[in-house]
Each structure stands twice: as C-alpha cells, then as structure tokens.
Amino acid sequence: MDEARKFDPPFTLYEADRRSALRIRRITGGWGVRRFFNQMGIHAGDEVRVLSRAPFGGPLVIESRKSRVAISKQLAERVRVEVIP
C-alpha cells in the first residue's frame, strides 16, 4: 500500500452528508485546484459544512467561516474530509 494513501481520510467532500461538521484534511490535485480553493479562502484544516447538493452530479454549496461557496462535483471530489465529533 502506498504510504500517502494509508493516511488519506476515508471520503471526499462530495460524499459527505449534508449538515455534518467537517474538517478539510487534504486538497489533492494540481496547482489550479489548490489556487481555486486558496482564492475562496478554503484551506486544509478549515471547518466546513455542506449546505446543499444539486441533483445529477451538480454543484455543492458549502459554508466556511460564515461564507457560502458553490463548488463543482469535480472540485469537491479533490477535497478529503473527516467528520468532526
């Protein structure tokens, strides 16, 4: 097993349940993906909450630091999260 994969959280932001408190553990992808999240003010370690999910693979609306941001399915699948107990 690859060492990096051994420590990956078990699910992505897109797979997370609505309204659950989440912590971003890792943002995967290239420079463009990381740049998008940096511009939105979303970083590893931040707490987020999924507010809504559009049907048929549509975008998510998440809340981070009292701001709401829409994120495409493709970008949401690049964000690894864990549930905050």
LINPE-V81882 format. One record per residue. N is the residue number from 1. PHI is phi in degrees with one decimal (NA if undefined). OMEGA is omega in whole degrees, 0 to 359 (999 if undefined). Layout:
n phi omega
N PHI OMEGA
N PHI OMEGA
This chain:
n phi omega
1 NA 179
2 -64.5 183
3 -60.4 180
4 -65.1 181
5 -69.8 182
6 -62.6 183
7 -103.4 177
8 -67.8 173
9 -60.0 191
10 -72.8 182
11 -148.7 182
12 -97.0 177
13 -60.0 181
14 -66.9 181
15 -84.2 185
16 -70.1 177
17 -72.6 177
18 -66.0 174
19 69.3 178
20 -82.1 178
21 -77.5 185
22 -128.2 172
23 -120.6 177
24 -74.1 180
25 -97.8 185
26 -159.1 173
27 -112.7 181
28 -97.7 179
29 117.2 183
30 -83.3 183
31 -60.2 181
32 -63.9 179
33 -66.4 180
34 -63.6 178
35 -63.3 179
36 -57.2 182
37 -66.9 176
38 -62.7 179
39 -65.5 178
40 -82.8 181
41 79.2 181
42 -112.2 185
43 -133.4 174
44 -60.2 182
45 98.3 179
46 -73.2 175
47 -95.3 180
48 -135.3 177
49 -141.9 177
50 -81.2 181
51 -90.4 179
52 -154.8 179
53 -136.5 179
54 -73.3 180
55 -71.2 174
56 59.1 176
57 77.1 179
58 -77.7 184
59 -73.4 174
60 -103.4 168
61 -112.8 180
62 -118.8 177
63 -116.6 178
64 -141.8 181
65 54.9 178
66 64.7 173
67 -111.8 177
68 -110.9 183
69 -135.8 173
70 -93.0 182
71 -129.7 179
72 -67.4 178
73 -58.1 182
74 -61.7 179
75 -73.5 180
76 -63.3 178
77 -73.2 178
78 -89.2 184
79 -106.6 177
80 -93.4 183
81 -130.6 172
82 -133.3 179
83 -77.3 177
84 -87.4 181
85 -68.8 999
